[in-house]
Amino acid sequence: MWSDRAKDVMRKAAIRADLITESDHPNRLMLVSEPEAAALYCERECKRYDLLNHERFMICDAGGGTVDLIVYEITISSEGRRLSEVTKGHGASCGSMFIDLNLKNLLIKKFGIQAAKLPKNIIPSLVETFAYQVKPQFDGIEDQHLALPRSDCFDDLDDPKAIGIDGMYICLKASELKEMVFEPAVKKVLTLIQEQLDSAKLCQAIFMVGGFGASNYLLKRVKQEFGGVVRTISAPHKPEMAVVCGAVYAGLNSKTVAARIARRCYGVGTSMPFEAGIDPVHLKVERIDGIWCKNRFSTFVRKGQKIDVDECVSDNFSVTKLAENETFSYSFNIYSIDGEPRRYVTDTGVSKQGGFSVPSPFKPSDPIGHKIDVDVNMYFGLIEIIAEGIIQGKKYYTTLQFN
């Protein structure tokens, strides 16, 4: 769920915090998604789980707010283990905070009309106790007893036993915790896992990480649902630390992930030969070097395409001298769309994501109509997308902006 825009916001925040400067090379700040960091952590667990060359594992990063999933394939060579994205990953808002919300609603229901008479801190205090003491270890079998906060308000209840209060504890039945508290969130997680399995086709392991990923009940339900089709379903040691530790591993070895899946379709705005009957007249431009259609979308990579981390996607363009004593710059703008490529950058759904300018490369002695090549390179395999233009040996680059 970490979008390109979110990554751009993170980089801008780092600049405003003076961690880096706007003129620094993009590689000075390395961004890594939480599922990828978790994958790097779990990759070190692969030997323990007997995951072999070309086998696949899913990361289910279940945190407080969101649950994010992605599938990786292991490649073992003389250079060591490498990971490649198999699916583009997806997620939803169904983390453990929704279990806390469900418990709050259950408690309000149990107290009934008397809930409005309780001090405001009572139910939040019970939810907090549940979150730390019950939620991680709940197995769906044992009833749970929450210690009540010290308060005289419980003495004024009409029928404490009907609520489940016995002395200084309130009893929560395992059945009601499963049905009303855990299952609404767990079922959404199971659906997300099934969608990833459908996309990946084959998957030998599922690793549960994150704070919610440490839940015994969630792990139990995932095993019940998918144990027949996935060989290994487990939570690694300290699953709540997987992302933090994995981010360190990413910094120590940025080459572990060998390939990623493009989240969007990307291209460059350019001019192409005008096609009568297809291109609209208002985009027609007549120049000394021909008749052109402006605002065309030149595709570099399609959504869902697998891109190696070291891979540079390139295309060759040219700029033409149209007048004597040119002093203006040439702009190359990068566009994207969440779907199939469009014909024009002005089409619905196409968004400008950034660009770079190159100064006029022409000499006064160059004749009008003289062309100079410009190589445009894009690096999609990184966490962020970097574009660069090379003209007469000089490089101009940008990290794409997502507004």
C-alpha positions as CSV (number, residue, x, y, z in Angstrom):
1,M,0.0,0.0,0.0
2,W,3.1,2.3,0.0
3,S,2.4,4.2,-3.2
4,D,4.8,6.1,-5.3
5,R,3.3,9.3,-4.0
6,A,3.9,8.2,-0.4
7,K,7.6,7.5,-1.2
8,D,7.9,11.0,-2.7
9,V,6.4,12.5,0.5
10,M,8.9,10.6,2.6
11,R,11.8,11.9,0.6
12,K,10.5,15.5,0.8
13,A,10.1,15.1,4.5
14,A,13.7,14.0,4.8
15,I,14.8,17.1,2.9
16,R,12.8,19.4,5.1
17,A,14.3,17.6,8.2
18,D,17.8,18.3,6.8
19,L,18.6,14.6,6.6
20,I,19.5,15.2,2.9
21,T,19.5,18.1,0.5
22,E,17.5,18.5,-2.7
23,S,20.8,18.4,-4.7
24,D,22.0,15.1,-3.2
25,H,22.1,12.1,-5.5
26,P,18.9,10.0,-4.9
27,N,21.0,7.1,-3.7
28,R,22.1,9.0,-0.6
29,L,18.7,8.3,1.0
30,M,17.5,4.7,0.5
31,L,13.8,4.0,0.9
32,V,12.6,0.4,1.5
33,S,9.0,-0.7,1.7
34,E,7.9,-2.6,4.9
35,P,7.0,-5.8,3.1
36,E,10.4,-5.8,1.3
37,A,12.2,-5.1,4.5
38,A,10.3,-8.0,6.1
39,A,11.3,-10.2,3.2
40,L,14.9,-9.5,3.7
41,Y,14.5,-10.5,7.4
42,C,12.7,-13.7,6.5
43,E,15.2,-14.5,3.7
44,R,17.7,-15.2,6.5
45,E,15.3,-17.7,7.9
46,C,15.0,-19.6,4.6
47,K,17.6,-22.2,5.5
48,R,15.6,-23.1,8.6
49,Y,12.5,-23.6,6.5
50,D,14.3,-25.5,3.7
51,L,13.3,-23.0,1.0
52,L,15.2,-23.9,-2.2
53,N,16.2,-22.3,-5.5
54,H,13.2,-21.0,-7.5
55,E,10.8,-21.5,-4.6
56,R,8.5,-18.7,-3.5
57,F,7.4,-17.3,-0.2
58,M,4.7,-14.7,0.7
59,I,5.2,-11.9,3.2
60,C,2.1,-11.0,5.1
61,D,3.0,-7.9,7.0
62,A,0.1,-7.4,9.4
63,G,0.5,-4.3,11.4
64,G,-1.6,-2.0,13.5
65,G,-3.4,-0.2,10.6
66,T,-2.8,-2.0,7.4
67,V,-1.9,-5.5,6.2
68,D,0.4,-5.6,3.2
69,L,1.3,-8.7,1.2
70,I,3.8,-9.6,-1.6
71,V,5.3,-12.8,-3.0
72,Y,9.0,-13.3,-3.7
73,E,11.0,-16.0,-5.6
74,I,14.4,-17.1,-4.4
75,T,17.3,-17.4,-6.8
76,I,20.5,-19.1,-5.6
77,S,23.7,-18.6,-7.6
78,S,27.4,-18.1,-7.1
79,E,26.6,-14.6,-6.0
80,G,24.4,-15.9,-3.2
81,R,20.6,-15.7,-2.6
82,R,18.6,-13.1,-4.5
83,L,14.9,-12.2,-4.3
84,S,12.6,-11.2,-7.1
85,E,9.1,-9.9,-6.8
86,V,6.5,-12.3,-8.3
87,T,3.5,-10.2,-7.5
88,K,3.2,-6.4,-7.4
89,G,1.8,-6.7,-3.8
90,H,-1.3,-5.2,-2.4
91,G,-2.9,-4.6,1.0
92,A,-5.9,-3.2,2.9
93,S,-6.8,-1.5,6.2
94,C,-7.6,-4.5,8.4
95,G,-4.8,-4.4,11.0
96,S,-4.9,-5.0,14.7
97,M,-6.3,-1.6,15.5
98,F,-9.6,-2.8,14.0
99,I,-9.6,-5.7,16.5
100,D,-9.3,-3.1,19.3
101,L,-12.2,-1.2,17.8
102,N,-14.2,-4.4,17.6
103,L,-13.5,-5.1,21.3
104,K,-14.5,-1.6,22.2
105,N,-17.9,-2.1,20.5
106,L,-18.3,-5.5,22.2
107,L,-17.7,-4.0,25.6
108,I,-20.2,-1.2,24.9
109,K,-22.7,-3.8,23.9
110,K,-22.1,-5.9,27.1
111,F,-22.5,-2.9,29.4
112,G,-25.6,-1.8,27.4
113,I,-27.2,1.5,28.5
114,Q,-25.0,1.5,31.6
115,A,-21.9,2.1,29.3
116,A,-22.9,5.8,29.1
117,K,-22.6,6.1,32.9
118,L,-19.0,4.7,33.1
119,P,-16.1,7.1,33.5
120,K,-14.6,7.9,30.1
121,N,-11.3,6.0,30.9
122,I,-12.9,2.7,31.7
123,I,-13.5,1.1,28.3
124,P,-10.2,2.5,26.8
125,S,-8.3,1.1,29.8
126,L,-9.9,-2.4,29.2
127,V,-9.1,-2.2,25.5
128,E,-5.5,-1.3,26.3
129,T,-5.2,-4.2,28.7
130,F,-6.7,-6.5,26.1
131,A,-4.2,-5.3,23.4
132,Y,-1.2,-6.1,25.5
133,Q,-2.2,-9.2,27.5
134,V,-4.8,-11.0,25.4
135,K,-4.6,-10.1,21.7
136,P,-1.2,-11.7,21.0
137,Q,-1.7,-15.0,22.8
138,F,-5.4,-15.6,22.2
139,D,-5.9,-19.0,20.6
140,G,-9.7,-19.0,20.1
141,I,-10.2,-21.7,22.7
142,E,-9.8,-20.3,26.2
143,D,-12.1,-17.7,27.7
144,Q,-10.3,-14.5,28.7
145,H,-10.5,-12.6,32.0
146,L,-9.6,-8.9,31.9
147,A,-8.6,-7.1,35.2
148,L,-11.0,-4.2,35.8
149,P,-9.5,-0.8,36.4
150,R,-9.8,0.3,40.0
151,S,-13.0,2.3,40.2
152,D,-16.2,2.5,42.4
153,C,-18.3,2.6,39.2
154,F,-18.6,-1.1,39.1
155,D,-20.4,-1.2,42.4
156,D,-23.3,0.8,40.9
157,L,-24.0,-1.7,38.1
158,D,-27.4,-3.2,38.1
159,D,-26.4,-6.8,37.3
160,P,-22.6,-7.3,37.1
161,K,-22.8,-11.0,36.5
162,A,-25.0,-10.5,33.4
163,I,-22.2,-8.4,32.0
164,G,-19.6,-11.1,32.8
165,I,-18.0,-9.3,35.8
166,D,-16.8,-11.6,38.6
167,G,-15.0,-9.8,41.4
168,M,-12.3,-7.6,39.8
169,Y,-12.4,-9.3,36.4
170,I,-14.6,-9.3,33.4
171,C,-15.0,-12.6,31.5
172,L,-14.9,-12.5,27.7
173,K,-16.1,-15.8,26.1
174,A,-13.8,-17.3,23.5
175,S,-16.7,-17.7,21.2
176,E,-17.7,-14.0,21.3
177,L,-14.1,-12.9,20.9
178,K,-13.7,-15.0,17.8
179,E,-17.0,-14.0,16.2
180,M,-17.2,-10.3,17.1
181,V,-13.6,-9.2,17.7
182,F,-11.1,-11.3,15.7
183,E,-12.9,-12.8,12.7
184,P,-14.1,-9.6,11.0
185,A,-10.4,-8.6,10.6
186,V,-9.0,-12.1,10.1
187,K,-11.4,-12.9,7.3
188,K,-10.1,-9.8,5.4
189,V,-6.5,-11.0,5.8
190,L,-7.4,-14.4,4.5
191,T,-9.0,-12.9,1.5
192,L,-5.9,-10.9,0.8
193,I,-3.7,-14.0,1.1
194,Q,-5.9,-15.9,-1.3
195,E,-5.7,-13.1,-3.8
196,Q,-1.9,-13.2,-3.6
197,L,-1.9,-17.0,-4.0
198,D,-4.1,-16.7,-7.1
199,S,-1.7,-14.2,-8.6
200,A,1.5,-16.0,-7.8
201,K,0.1,-19.5,-8.8
202,L,2.8,-21.3,-6.7
203,C,3.9,-20.5,-3.2
204,Q,5.8,-22.7,-0.8
205,A,5.7,-20.6,2.3
206,I,3.9,-17.8,4.1
207,F,5.6,-15.7,6.7
208,M,3.5,-13.7,9.1
209,V,5.3,-10.6,10.4
210,G,4.3,-7.3,12.1
211,G,2.5,-6.7,15.4
212,F,-0.7,-8.4,14.2
213,G,1.4,-11.0,12.5
214,A,2.5,-12.2,16.0
215,S,-1.1,-13.1,16.8
216,N,-1.5,-16.8,17.7
217,Y,-5.1,-16.7,16.5
218,L,-4.3,-15.2,13.1
219,L,-1.5,-17.7,12.5
220,K,-3.8,-20.5,13.5
221,R,-6.5,-19.4,11.1
222,V,-4.0,-18.9,8.2
223,K,-2.8,-22.5,8.8
224,Q,-6.4,-23.8,8.9
225,E,-7.2,-22.0,5.6
226,F,-4.1,-22.6,3.6
227,G,-2.2,-25.4,5.2
228,G,-3.3,-27.8,2.5
229,V,-1.8,-25.8,-0.3
230,V,1.2,-24.0,1.2
231,R,4.0,-26.2,2.7
232,T,5.2,-23.8,5.4
233,I,3.2,-21.2,7.3
234,S,5.1,-19.6,10.1
235,A,6.0,-16.5,12.0
236,P,9.8,-15.9,12.2
237,H,11.5,-15.1,15.5
238,K,10.3,-11.7,16.8
239,P,7.9,-11.0,13.9
240,E,7.2,-7.6,15.2
241,M,10.9,-6.7,14.6
242,A,11.0,-8.0,11.0
243,V,10.6,-4.7,9.3
244,V,13.1,-2.8,11.5
245,C,15.8,-5.5,11.2
246,G,15.1,-6.0,7.5
247,A,15.6,-2.3,6.8
248,V,19.1,-2.6,8.3
249,Y,19.8,-5.6,6.1
250,A,18.7,-3.6,3.1
251,G,21.1,-0.9,3.9
252,L,23.9,-3.4,4.4
253,N,23.2,-5.2,1.2
254,S,21.0,-3.4,-1.4
255,K,21.5,-6.2,-4.0
256,T,19.5,-8.9,-2.2
257,V,16.4,-7.9,-4.1
258,A,17.1,-8.6,-7.8
259,A,13.8,-7.7,-9.5
260,R,10.6,-5.8,-8.8
261,I,7.2,-5.5,-10.4
262,A,6.2,-2.1,-11.9
263,R,3.3,-0.6,-10.0
264,R,2.2,1.7,-12.8
265,C,2.8,2.2,-16.6
266,Y,5.4,4.9,-17.2
267,G,6.4,6.8,-20.3
268,V,7.8,10.1,-21.7
269,G,5.8,12.8,-23.4
270,T,7.1,13.4,-26.9
271,S,6.3,14.2,-30.5
272,M,5.7,11.5,-33.1
273,P,4.8,11.7,-36.8
274,F,1.3,13.0,-37.3
275,E,-1.2,10.4,-38.5
276,A,-4.1,11.9,-40.4
277,G,-7.4,10.5,-39.4
278,I,-6.1,9.3,-36.1
279,D,-4.5,12.3,-34.4
280,P,-6.6,15.4,-33.7
281,V,-5.7,18.5,-35.7
282,H,-5.2,20.6,-32.6
283,L,-2.1,18.5,-31.7
284,K,-0.6,18.9,-35.2
285,V,2.7,20.8,-35.4
286,E,4.4,21.6,-38.7
287,R,8.1,22.2,-38.4
288,I,11.1,22.3,-40.7
289,D,11.8,18.7,-40.0
290,G,8.3,17.4,-40.7
291,I,4.7,17.2,-39.5
292,W,4.4,16.0,-35.9
293,C,1.8,15.2,-33.3
294,K,2.7,16.6,-29.9
295,N,1.8,15.2,-26.5
296,R,2.2,11.6,-27.5
297,F,2.9,9.0,-24.8
298,S,6.0,7.0,-25.4
299,T,5.8,3.9,-23.2
300,F,8.9,2.8,-21.2
301,V,7.4,0.1,-18.9
302,R,4.0,-1.4,-18.5
303,K,2.1,-2.0,-15.2
304,G,2.9,-5.5,-13.9
305,Q,6.1,-5.8,-15.9
306,K,9.1,-7.4,-14.1
307,I,12.1,-5.1,-14.0
308,D,15.6,-6.2,-12.8
309,V,17.1,-3.9,-10.2
310,D,20.1,-3.2,-12.3
311,E,18.1,-2.8,-15.5
312,C,18.0,0.5,-17.3
313,V,15.1,1.0,-19.7
314,S,16.3,3.3,-22.5
315,D,15.0,5.0,-25.5
316,N,16.5,7.4,-28.0
317,F,15.0,10.8,-28.8
318,S,16.3,13.8,-30.7
319,V,16.1,17.6,-30.5
320,T,16.1,19.7,-33.6
321,K,17.4,23.2,-34.1
322,L,14.5,25.3,-35.3
323,A,15.9,28.8,-35.2
324,E,19.1,30.7,-35.1
325,N,20.7,31.5,-31.8
326,E,18.5,29.2,-29.7
327,T,18.8,29.8,-26.0
328,F,15.9,27.9,-24.5
329,S,16.0,24.5,-22.8
330,Y,14.4,21.2,-23.9
331,S,12.1,19.6,-21.4
332,F,11.5,15.9,-21.0
333,N,8.5,15.1,-18.9
334,I,7.7,11.7,-17.4
335,Y,4.1,10.5,-17.1
336,S,2.3,7.5,-15.6
337,I,-1.0,5.8,-15.5
338,D,-2.5,3.0,-13.3
339,G,-3.3,0.7,-16.3
340,E,-2.6,0.3,-19.9
341,P,-0.6,3.0,-21.8
342,R,-2.5,5.8,-23.5
343,R,-1.9,7.4,-26.8
344,Y,-1.6,11.0,-25.4
345,V,-0.3,12.3,-22.2
346,T,-3.4,14.5,-22.0
347,D,-5.7,11.4,-21.8
348,T,-7.8,10.7,-18.7
349,G,-5.9,9.1,-15.9
350,V,-2.4,10.1,-17.2
351,S,-0.4,12.0,-14.6
352,K,2.8,14.0,-14.9
353,Q,5.3,12.6,-12.4
354,G,8.4,14.7,-13.0
355,G,10.9,15.6,-15.6
356,F,14.2,17.3,-16.4
357,S,15.4,20.0,-18.7
358,V,18.5,20.1,-20.9
359,P,20.0,23.3,-22.1
360,S,20.1,23.9,-25.9
361,P,23.1,21.8,-27.2
362,F,23.4,23.6,-30.5
363,K,26.3,25.7,-31.6
364,P,25.8,29.0,-33.5
365,S,27.4,27.3,-36.5
366,D,24.9,24.4,-36.5
367,P,22.4,24.8,-39.4
368,I,18.7,25.0,-38.8
369,G,17.2,21.5,-38.9
370,H,20.3,20.0,-37.3
371,K,19.4,17.1,-35.0
372,I,21.2,15.9,-31.8
373,D,20.4,12.6,-30.1
374,V,19.2,12.5,-26.5
375,D,19.2,9.2,-24.6
376,V,16.6,8.9,-21.9
377,N,17.2,6.2,-19.3
378,M,14.8,5.1,-16.5
379,Y,15.6,2.9,-13.5
380,F,12.4,1.2,-12.4
381,G,13.9,-1.6,-10.4
382,L,14.7,0.6,-7.4
383,I,12.3,1.5,-4.6
384,E,12.0,4.9,-6.3
385,I,12.0,5.7,-10.0
386,I,15.0,7.7,-11.4
387,A,15.0,9.2,-14.9
388,E,18.1,10.7,-16.6
389,G,18.8,12.3,-19.9
390,I,22.2,12.1,-21.6
391,I,23.1,14.6,-24.3
392,Q,26.6,15.0,-25.7
393,G,27.9,13.1,-22.7
394,K,26.3,15.3,-20.0
395,K,23.7,13.7,-17.6
396,Y,20.6,15.3,-16.3
397,Y,18.5,13.3,-13.8
398,T,15.4,13.5,-11.6
399,T,13.7,11.4,-9.0
400,L,10.0,11.3,-10.0
401,Q,7.7,13.5,-8.1
402,F,4.2,12.3,-7.1
403,N,1.8,15.2,-6.3
